[in-house]
């Protein structure tokens, strides 16, 4: 007797990881059902894509749809601290692969990906919330509620991907959440009409600026193709206590303290609500289990400073689809090695650089006047998202290499001071 399933793979969430996973599964002929709580397009943060993401979208045959989306071209990143500036040109990266990306309004970007997956045959249900999951039997069962009609739906499938992002559905329902080892940070952010008139400003790059008095506080400015931009500030939660008022008042006050941003945005029109996220870093006990795995932010989210979120999300989709393809064919799969550890290699690389950013080591390196170009190219590859490229010494031995480089910078600085 054959059992009837609603899908081979049920995916929770239609964001980038869910949409890419759905498309890759459809390329292999699997029946896919995606349950998404929101209606698309919907607002989401994380607008600065990395070249590695474009490489993965190309594999899913989704890149051409994004290229037709009229998004802002991106070719690098600019880091600032006072009068110091470090510009990274992705065209000079160490790794092979795409060297450009886009800066996107996520509502539009995510909908293009979801529509592309739907056009390939993925069944996407919007406004459907997951209420319960049951992995006790031979096959997963999922209970959901249609938020428009109130109807309860029961689904049975062969495997579940959790691509719910910050919703973290399975970690909550299965008690998989565990504290992050990063301090609790907060972000204030919004979209504005930027009205930037500075002729030297390069809209092809994300700009990250360091607070003039607090090295662990930083700003982002991500320009879009329509004269608007995403701006935000990140700091430990306690830092914001000295800034009373509404979120908009607090954000404007902080921007006024940045010489770079206050100059660029002096004619900006703040026409959108200022949002706040607190304690966004997250971790889990495991990335997989019997008949399920966690994709992207549903598993772990580090920090937005290097725009790695979407890259990790689509990389996780690619790895998970490779594994579940073998699983659904009845083959033995080592989920820990082939999925969790394989994904974690890149996540851990990003983690090393995030830690080095906040303790100041990475800033000492990139703002150093005599940083070797070959080293800069290797670091540029990581900023491009190629955090899984172990031919790059600053990936394969990221912590040791950064430590040595930091010590060399400090020694040279000490020698210059003594002279």
WOWO-V20853 format. One record per backbone hydrogen bond with DSSP energy under -1.0 kcal/mol. NH is the residue of the N-H (numbers start at 1). CO is the residue of the C=O. E is the energy in kcal/mol with one decimal. If there is no record, write none. Layout:
# WOWO-V20853
nh={NH;NH}
co={CO;CO}
e={E;E}
This chain:
# WOWO-V20853
nh={6;8;9;10;11;12;13;19;20;21;22;23;24;25;26;27;29;30;33;34;35;36;49;52;53;54;55;56;57;58;59;60;61;62;66;67;68;69;72;74;75;77;78;79;80;81;84;86;88;90;92;93;94;101;103;104;109;110;111;112;113;114;115;116;117;118;119;120;121;122;123;125;127;128;129;131;132;134;141;142;143;144;145;146;147;150;153;155;157;158;160;161;162;163;167;168;172;173;174;176;178;186;187;188;189;190;192;193;194;201;205;206;207;208;209;210;211;217;218;219;220;221;222;224;229;230;231;232;233;234;235;237;239;241;242;243;250;251;252;253;254;255;256;258;262;263;264;265;266;268;269;271;275;277;279;282;285;289;292;293;294;295;298;299;300;301;307;312;313;314;315;316;317;318;319;320;321;322;323;324;325;326;327;328;330;331;335;338;339;340;341;343;344;345;347;348;349;350;351;352;353;354;355;356;357;358;359;362;364;365;366;367;368;371;376;377;378;379;380;381;382;383;384;385;386;387;390;392;395;396;397;398;401;402;403;404;405;406;407;408;409;410;411;412;413;414;415;416;417;418;419}
co={156;31;31;159;33;161;35;15;16;17;18;19;20;21;22;23;26;25;9;123;11;125;102;384;50;50;51;52;53;54;55;56;58;57;62;63;64;66;103;101;204;88;206;86;208;84;81;79;77;75;89;90;377;74;72;47;105;106;107;108;109;110;111;112;113;114;115;116;118;117;32;34;38;36;145;143;143;141;134;155;132;153;129;151;127;146;144;142;140;8;291;10;293;12;164;165;168;169;170;171;283;235;277;233;275;231;229;269;227;198;202;76;221;78;219;80;217;214;234;209;232;207;230;228;192;222;190;220;188;218;186;184;236;238;239;240;246;247;248;249;250;251;252;255;258;259;260;261;263;265;193;269;189;187;185;301;176;292;289;160;287;162;295;296;296;282;304;308;309;310;311;312;313;314;315;316;317;318;319;320;321;322;323;324;327;326;333;334;335;335;336;339;340;341;343;344;345;346;347;348;349;350;351;352;353;354;355;356;360;361;362;363;365;368;372;373;374;375;376;377;378;379;380;382;381;385;388;389;392;392;393;395;397;398;399;400;401;402;403;404;405;406;407;408;409;410;411;412;413;414;415}
e={-2.8;-1.7;-1.9;-2.6;-3.2;-2.9;-2.6;-3.2;-2.5;-2.2;-2.4;-2.3;-2.6;-2.4;-2.2;-2.1;-1.5;-2.2;-1.9;-3.3;-2.7;-3.0;-2.2;-2.4;-1.1;-1.1;-1.8;-1.8;-2.4;-2.1;-1.5;-1.4;-1.7;-3.0;-1.5;-2.7;-1.1;-1.9;-1.5;-2.2;-2.7;-1.9;-2.9;-2.9;-3.0;-2.1;-2.1;-2.9;-3.2;-2.4;-2.4;-1.5;-1.7;-2.6;-2.5;-3.0;-2.3;-3.2;-1.4;-2.1;-1.9;-2.5;-3.0;-2.0;-2.1;-2.5;-2.5;-1.1;-1.7;-2.2;-2.5;-3.3;-1.5;-2.3;-2.6;-3.1;-1.7;-2.7;-2.2;-2.6;-2.9;-2.9;-2.6;-3.0;-3.1;-2.9;-3.3;-3.0;-1.9;-1.1;-1.8;-2.4;-2.5;-2.2;-2.1;-1.7;-1.6;-2.6;-3.0;-2.6;-2.0;-3.4;-2.8;-1.9;-1.9;-2.2;-2.3;-2.1;-1.3;-1.6;-1.2;-1.3;-2.3;-3.0;-1.6;-1.9;-2.8;-1.7;-1.9;-2.9;-2.3;-1.8;-2.9;-3.3;-2.0;-2.6;-2.5;-1.6;-2.2;-2.8;-2.0;-2.4;-1.6;-1.3;-1.2;-2.0;-2.5;-2.5;-2.5;-2.1;-2.2;-2.4;-2.0;-1.5;-2.9;-1.3;-2.1;-2.7;-1.1;-1.6;-3.0;-1.5;-3.1;-2.1;-2.7;-1.9;-2.6;-2.5;-1.7;-1.6;-2.9;-3.0;-1.7;-1.8;-1.7;-1.4;-1.9;-2.7;-2.0;-2.7;-2.2;-2.4;-1.7;-2.1;-2.4;-2.7;-2.3;-1.7;-1.8;-3.0;-2.1;-1.2;-2.3;-3.0;-1.9;-2.4;-1.2;-3.2;-1.4;-2.5;-3.4;-2.8;-2.5;-1.5;-1.8;-3.3;-1.4;-2.4;-2.4;-2.1;-1.6;-2.6;-2.8;-2.0;-1.8;-2.0;-2.0;-2.1;-2.2;-1.8;-2.6;-2.1;-1.2;-1.1;-2.2;-2.3;-1.6;-2.4;-2.5;-1.5;-1.0;-2.1;-1.4;-1.5;-2.5;-2.1;-1.3;-1.7;-2.5;-2.6;-2.2;-1.2;-2.9;-2.3;-2.1;-2.3;-2.5;-2.7;-2.2;-2.3;-2.2;-2.3;-2.5;-2.3;-2.2;-2.4;-2.5;-2.4;-2.0;-2.4;-2.1}
